[in-house]
Amino acid sequence: MDTLLDALQEGRLIELPDNDKQDSLQLLAHIIEAIPSVPNGTDVAGLVVKREENYNTALGKGFAVPHARASFDGDLYCAVGWSPSGINYGSPDGNPVHIVIMFLVPDNQRNYYLKEVSNIAKALNELHNEETVKTAEDLNTVRNYLLDLVSSAKTIVGPEARARMIQLEARESLPQLELKNIANLLIEPVMIVTSAGSKPITLGQNKELIDALDSIQNLSESLNNNGKFFDHSGWRILKRNSSIYQGGRVMHDCLAIRMV
C-alpha cells in the first residue's frame, strides 16, 4: 500500500464537493493529470469514466478503487477522495462509498498495481472499521484513519517493525503535510454567468482566479466548446453542470484546480 501512503503524504487526499459519482471521478482524475510527471494529454478522466461504464470498481465497505491504464512507462500514482455523505456507487454490499482511491496505472506498473489493490482489499477485510469512515467529521480524521490502516496492513504483509516505522514516519509528517496541501493543491468553486453579446460574469472568492478568467476574451466559447474542462493560466477549470435561464443567460457551476 505504498502508493496510497505516498498520496496521503503528498497531499492528494481531498474532500469531494458533492456526492455525485461522475463529478467525483472527474475531479480525482484531473488531480492525477496535474501531477508534473504525468505526460501531457493523458486523459485519465476519459479512461476512468469509460471503464466505469463497463465495470463497477466498488469493493464494498465504503471503498472504491477506480483506475485508468495508460500506454507509457512511469510511476504508479493515486489520488484519494472522501465523501462525507457517501456516493451511490452501486457497491456489492449496497452501501454508499465514502472513500474513492483512484489509480493511474502505466504499462510497467500493472503487476505492482494488482498487488496494491490486493493489499487494500485484504486490509478492508481484516482491519477496516467501516463506522469510523461513516462518522468522520473532517479530512484530518479521515487522513489519520487511512494512515493507521496502511500501517496496520504492514503487519499482514510485512514485519511488525516495518509497520511501526511506517506509522511513525506518517504521523511525524502530518504538520508538513498540512503545509504541503496548502502549497501544492488549490481547489476553488467558481460560478460563471454567460449570455449572448455580454461579457461573462465570474463569481468566486479567489481574486487571482477571477482575474485570470476575466482576462479570457473567449470565455463563453471555452466553456461551451471544450467538453468538461479547459486549462488557463495554470488553472484547470472543471465544468460540473450548467443551468439555462431567461434571456439566454447560462449559469456554469465550476471547480478550478491548480497544482503549484
N, C-alpha and C positions, 0 to 999 in steps of 0.2 A: 504493500500500500504506500510505497514511497512517492508515487506521483500525486496521490491525494495529499500526502503530507506536504509536498512541495507547494501545491496550490494553496493550502492553508497558511503556510509560512510566507508566501509571496503575495498575499492579498487578493487571491482570486476566489474568495468567498463573498457573496453578496446577498442582500435581502431582495427577493424578487418583488417587483412593484405591484403585481396583481396575481391572481390565481388562474390565469389563462395559460393553458399548456403551450400553445403556439407562440405566444409572446415570450414566455419564459425560455423556450428553446432558442428562439432567435436572439434574445439578449445574451444568453450564455455563449452562443456561437460567436457573436460579434466580439465578446471579450477575448475569446481564444484567437480570433482573427487579428486582434490588435496586438498580440504578443510579437515583439520585434523579429524574433527568429522564425516566425511562421511566414512562408513565402507569400508575397503579394498576390492577390487574386484567388487565394484559397477560399472557396465558397463553403465554409463549414456549415453555415445556416442552411443552405440548399441541400447539402448532403445529409444532414441530420434529419431535416423535415421529410425528405424523400424516404429515408429509411424507416422513419416512424410510421409512415403511411402503410408500410408492409409488415412491420414487426414492432410490437409494443415492448419497450425496454424496461418496464417497471419490474422490480424484483419482489415487491411486497414489503410489508413492514415500514411503509412510508418512504421508500427509496426507489429511485430510477437511475439508470446508467446509460443514457443515450450516447451514441458515438458516431463519428464520421471517419471513414477510411480515406486516406489521401495518397496520391501517387508520387511520393517523394520520400527521401530518407531524412530523418531528423529525430528529435526527441518526442517522447510521449508527453502530452500536456492534458490537463483537465481544468475545468472551472466548476465551481460549486454554487448552487443557488438554494436559498432557504425560503420556503413559502410558509408564513405563519398560519394561514388558514387552510393550506393544503390544496393540491391541484387534483382535479378529476382526471386521472391518468389512465383509467382502465386497468388498474392493478389486479393481479390474480386473486388477491385476498379481498378485493373490493374497497380497500381503504384508500383515502387520499394520499398523495405523495407530498411529503414535506421537504425532502432533500433530493435535489437533482444533481448528479455528478456527471458532467459531460466530458467525453474524451475526444481528442484528435489523435488518430492512430495512423502514423506514417507506415509505409510498406515494411520498413525494417523493424517495426516495434509491435507487430501483430502478436507474436508469442508472448512478449512481455505484457501486452495489454490483457491477454487472456488470463495470465497469472494474476494481474492486478485485480481484475473483476472477480476471479475465483476467490481471492483472499477477502474481498469486500463481502461477497455472498456468505463466506464462511463466518466472518465476523458478525454479520447480521443474524445468522442462525444461532450462534453460540454466545454472543456477548451483548447484543443490542437491546436497549431498553426503549421500546417504541414510545412509551409515555413521556419520556424526557424530551423528545423532539416535539411531540404534540403540544406540550405545555410550555415550551421555551418562549420567553418574552422578549429576548433581544439577541442580536447577532453574536455578541461575545459568549453568551450561554451556549449557543449552537457550536461556535468555534471550539470552545473548551471541551464540549462533549465529543466532537469529532476527533479532536486531538487525543482524548482519553481512549476513544475507540481504536484509533490507529495504534497507539502504544500498547494497548491491551492485546490487540491482534498479533503483535510481535511474539507474545507468549505462546501463540498457537503455532506460528510458522518459524520461530527462531528462538535463540537463547533468551532467558529471562533478563540477563544483564543488558543485552541489546535493547530490550523493551524499556527498561528503566532509563537507559541513556537517551533513547528517542523521546521519552516523556519529558525528561529534564530539559533537553535541548528545545523542545517545542514550547514548554512553559516559559523558559527564560527568554524566548524570542518574542513573547507577546507584546511587551512595550514597544519594541522596534517594529513589530508587525503593524500596530495601530498607526504609527507614523508613516509606514510604507504604504498602507492603504490610502491615506490621505494624499500622499505624494504621487502615487502611481495610477490611481484609478478615480476618475470623476464620472458620476452619473447624474445628469441634471434633467428634470422634467421640463418640457417647454411646449407651449401651445402656439400654433401659427395660424392666423386667420388670413385667408386669401380671397380675393374677389376680382372679377374681370375689370381691367382698367384702373385698378388701385394698387398702391404699394402694400405688400403684405405687412401685417402687424404681428410682431413676435412678443410673447408674454412669458417671462421667466424671472428667476432670481439671480442668475449669473450674468453680470454685465458684459464680461468678455465674450461669452457665448452669444448674447443678444446682439452685441456689436458685430460679431462675425456673421451672424445670419442677416442682419440688416444691410451688410455690405454686398450681399449676393444680388446681382441685378436680375437674375432669372430664377429667384427662389421658388416661385409658383411652378415653373417648369421642372425644377429639380424634384419637387415633392410629387408631381404628377407623372413624371416620365422615368423615374429611376427605381421603380419597384418599391421594396420595403425600406430601403435606406440609401443615403448618399454621404459622401465624405467632403468636408470643407474645413480648412484651417486647422487641421489636426483633430477635428471632431467627427465622429460618425453619428449621423442623425438617423435614428430608427423610428419610422412611422408606424405607430401601433394601430390607429384607426382614424377615420375621417367622418365628419358629420356635415351634411349639407343643410343650409339654412336659406331663408328667403333672400331675394336679391342676388342670388348666385354666390353667396358667401359660403366658404368651406372652412370648418374648424378642424385642424390636424393635431391630434394628440401624439406627441413625440417624446422620445428619450434621446438625450445627447450623451455620448460616451467618449471619453478621451483617456488614453494611456500616456503618461509622461515619465 
